[in-house]
Amino acid sequence: MDDFEKDVEQAGLNKRAWVMQERVLAKRTIHFSANQTYWECGEGVYCEDLTIMKSTPRKNYFSLDPSFPDRLLIAGSVRTVEFIHFLFENYSKRGLTKDTDRCVAASGLEARIAGALHCKSSYGIFEKFLHRTLLWQASDKDTMHIAYDNNQKVPSWSWMACSGGVRFMEIEMGSVSWLKALAFGAERNYAALIADVGEFRHVTPRPDANRYTLADLSGNGKGWIQYDVEGDESGRRDYCVVIGRTRGIIRKRHYYILVVVPTREDGEYTRVGVGIVRTSCVKRLRAGVRIV
């Protein structure tokens, strides 16, 4: 009996990050499992018992593209964003012998996608969908900062800076006005973001499960923040970078934000989390700072 999910997808080998990149970039793959052999190509999966599992135009459909990522060119923005999120959420949960390989083992995938989109990319973040790909959250409780070498420094705003699984915020197309004052910096590998930084007004973070509720003086919730790594919330004053603003009734509008803290360099900050907060609870502090 064919069981591709158990025989192949859940096999130990296919839980490795490097293998995922090799599968996606391969035109065809032959899988030898304990039960039977499977032939995988752009049309689907052919089983040794002559069963055929056709590929439907969903997320895996793009992974099976024999000329990856050509199918994205005609997919439209919605499905392209969904696939990028799906691909890197999947990748982030896979195993690596060395955590420092996290930014290398997906470099081929990133380069192919950036080429197809005709945009810059940096450490898993794509300029064409800059705002959406920055809004990632840690999905593992044991997430840690990866200790990269100095010559391989990964910026704090990239999900590649941390170990463990991530998930991206699902935001409906057209529901948010994205901030224009946000861009890759000019330095090598676009290792910094140029952005405006703001401060929180009249709200205090209060622990709430794996998040912190931003509460006003009366205890009313005005938003939430989630820190990337446990312990990042201690002993420092938080600031924020606005990524986008929800549309609709003004008094109910929210900002999507990155939570940042200053470094020792003037005008420089690092990311420590992500969140959502009412627009009335943020005041712009300084324009054109660097997020590293």
C-alpha positions in Angstrom: 0.0 0.0 0.0 1.4 3.4 -1.0 1.9 5.9 1.8 4.1 8.7 0.4 3.6 10.9 3.5 4.9 8.2 5.8 7.5 6.5 3.5 9.1 9.7 2.2 7.9 13.0 3.8 8.3 11.7 7.3 11.5 9.8 6.7 14.5 10.9 8.7 16.4 12.0 5.5 13.6 14.3 4.4 13.6 16.1 7.8 17.0 17.6 7.0 17.3 21.2 5.7 19.9 20.5 3.0 17.7 17.7 1.5 14.8 20.0 1.2 16.8 22.4 -1.0 18.1 19.5 -3.1 14.6 18.2 -3.7 13.1 21.5 -4.6 15.9 22.3 -7.1 15.9 18.9 -8.6 13.9 18.3 -11.8 13.1 14.8 -10.8 13.7 12.6 -7.7 13.6 8.9 -7.1 12.8 7.9 -3.5 13.8 4.4 -2.3 11.7 3.6 0.8 11.3 0.5 2.9 7.9 -0.3 1.3 8.4 0.8 -2.4 10.0 3.1 -4.8 8.5 6.5 -5.7 9.2 8.7 -8.8 8.6 12.4 -8.1 8.4 15.0 -10.9 6.6 18.2 -11.9 3.3 16.3 -12.6 3.2 14.5 -9.2 4.3 11.2 -7.7 4.3 7.8 -9.5 4.3 4.8 -7.2 5.9 1.4 -7.7 2.4 -0.2 -7.5 1.4 2.0 -10.5 -0.6 4.5 -8.4 -0.3 8.1 -9.6 -0.6 11.0 -7.2 -1.2 14.1 -9.2 0.1 17.5 -8.2 -2.7 20.1 -7.7 -2.0 23.9 -8.0 -1.4 24.3 -4.3 1.7 25.0 -2.2 3.5 21.7 -3.0 2.8 22.3 -6.7 5.5 25.0 -6.7 8.0 22.8 -4.9 7.6 20.2 -7.6 8.3 22.6 -10.4 11.0 21.0 -12.6 12.2 24.5 -13.6 11.8 26.0 -10.1 10.6 28.6 -9.6 9.1 29.3 -13.1 5.5 28.5 -11.9 5.7 31.4 -9.5 6.0 33.8 -12.5 2.4 33.2 -13.4 1.0 32.5 -9.9 0.2 36.1 -8.8 1.2 37.9 -5.6 -1.2 36.1 -3.2 0.0 32.5 -4.1 3.6 33.6 -4.3 3.6 35.0 -0.8 1.8 31.9 0.5 4.4 29.7 -1.1 7.4 31.7 0.3 5.8 31.5 3.7 5.1 27.8 3.4 8.6 27.0 2.0 10.6 28.8 4.7 8.3 27.7 7.6 8.9 24.1 6.4 12.6 24.7 6.1 12.9 26.4 9.5 11.6 23.2 11.2 14.2 20.9 9.6 17.4 19.6 11.2 20.9 20.9 10.6 24.1 19.4 12.0 25.4 22.9 12.5 22.9 25.7 13.3 25.3 28.1 11.5 24.3 26.4 8.2 20.8 27.8 8.5 21.6 30.7 6.1 23.6 28.5 3.7 21.3 25.5 3.3 18.6 27.6 1.7 20.8 30.0 -0.3 20.1 28.3 -3.6 16.3 28.5 -3.0 16.5 32.1 -2.0 18.6 33.0 -5.1 16.3 31.3 -7.5 13.2 33.0 -6.0 14.8 36.4 -5.9 15.8 36.0 -9.6 12.3 35.0 -10.6 10.9 38.0 -8.7 13.5 40.4 -10.1 14.3 41.7 -6.6 17.0 41.9 -4.0 17.0 39.4 -1.2 18.9 39.2 2.1 18.9 36.3 4.5 15.5 34.9 3.5 13.9 38.3 3.2 12.7 39.4 -0.2 12.5 43.1 -1.2 9.4 42.6 -3.3 7.6 41.3 -0.2 9.8 43.0 2.3 7.2 43.9 4.9 5.4 40.5 4.9 8.6 38.5 5.1 9.9 40.6 8.0 6.7 39.7 10.0 7.8 36.3 11.3 7.4 34.8 14.8 9.2 32.0 16.6 7.0 28.9 16.8 9.4 26.9 19.1 9.7 27.6 22.8 13.4 26.7 22.8 14.4 29.2 20.1 17.9 30.5 20.5 20.1 33.1 18.9 22.6 31.4 16.5 26.2 32.2 17.3 27.5 33.0 13.8 31.1 33.8 13.2 31.9 37.5 12.8 32.5 37.1 9.1 29.0 35.4 8.7 27.0 37.8 10.8 23.2 37.4 10.2 21.0 40.5 10.9 18.6 40.3 13.8 15.6 41.0 11.6 16.1 37.8 9.6 14.5 34.5 10.8 17.8 32.9 10.0 19.3 34.7 13.0 17.5 32.2 15.3 17.3 28.4 15.6 13.9 26.6 15.5 10.7 26.9 13.6 9.1 30.1 12.5 5.7 31.1 11.2 4.8 34.2 9.2 1.8 36.4 10.0 -1.1 35.7 7.7 -2.3 39.1 6.5 -5.0 39.5 3.9 -4.0 41.2 0.7 -5.1 44.9 0.6 -5.9 45.0 4.3 -2.7 46.9 5.3 -0.9 50.0 4.1 2.8 49.2 4.2 5.2 51.8 5.4 7.3 53.3 2.6 10.1 54.5 4.9 11.5 51.0 5.1 14.2 49.6 2.8 17.4 47.5 2.6 20.5 49.5 3.4 23.2 50.0 0.8 25.9 48.0 2.5 27.2 44.6 1.4 24.6 41.8 1.4 22.0 44.4 2.5 22.8 43.5 6.1 20.8 46.5 7.5 17.4 47.9 7.2 16.8 51.7 7.0 13.6 52.5 9.0 11.9 55.0 11.3 11.9 54.1 15.0 9.1 54.9 17.4 8.4 54.6 21.2 5.4 53.1 23.0 3.0 55.5 24.7 0.9 54.8 27.7 1.1 51.0 27.5 3.0 48.4 29.5 3.8 44.8 28.5 2.2 42.1 30.7 3.0 38.4 30.5 0.3 36.4 28.7 1.2 32.8 27.9 4.0 33.0 25.2 3.2 36.6 24.4 3.0 39.9 26.2 -0.2 41.9 26.2 0.3 45.7 25.8 -2.1 47.1 28.4 -3.0 50.7 29.1 -3.3 52.2 32.6 -6.8 50.7 33.0 -5.6 47.3 32.1 -7.2 47.3 28.6 -5.4 45.4 25.9 -4.0 47.6 23.1 -2.0 45.0 21.3 0.6 42.3 21.9 4.3 41.6 21.3 6.1 38.3 21.1 9.9 38.2 21.7 12.0 36.1 19.4 14.0 34.4 22.2 13.0 33.9 25.8 14.9 36.4 27.9 15.0 39.2 25.3 12.4 41.0 27.2 14.5 41.6 30.3 16.2 44.8 31.5 15.9 47.0 28.5 13.5 49.7 27.1 11.7 48.5 24.0 11.2 50.6 20.9 9.4 49.7 17.7 9.6 49.9 13.9 6.3 50.3 12.2 5.9 47.9 9.2 2.4 48.6 8.2 -1.0 50.0 9.3 -4.4 48.3 9.1 -7.1 50.0 7.1 -10.6 50.8 8.3 -12.0 52.9 11.1 -9.3 55.2 12.4 -9.9 54.6 16.1 -9.5 50.8 15.5 -6.4 50.9 13.4 -3.4 48.9 14.4 0.3 48.9 13.5 2.2 45.8 12.6 5.6 46.3 14.3 9.1 45.0 14.9 10.2 45.4 18.5 13.7 46.7 18.7 16.3 47.8 21.2 19.3 50.2 20.7 22.8 49.0 20.3 25.9 50.9 21.5 26.1 52.7 18.1 24.1 55.9 17.8 21.1 55.4 15.5 21.4 51.7 15.4 18.9 49.1 16.7 18.5 45.3 16.8 15.2 43.3 16.5 14.0 41.4 19.6 10.4 40.6 18.7 7.3 41.4 16.7 3.8 42.5 17.4 0.6 44.5 16.8 -0.4 47.6 18.6 -3.0 50.4 18.3 -1.8 53.3 16.3 -2.5 55.7 19.2 0.0 53.9 21.3 3.1 54.7 19.2 4.9 57.9 18.7 7.6 58.4 16.0 10.9 59.1 17.6 13.6 59.2 14.9 13.8 58.7 11.1 16.4 56.8 9.1 17.9 54.6 11.7 19.7 51.3 11.0 18.3 48.0 12.1 21.1 45.4 12.1 
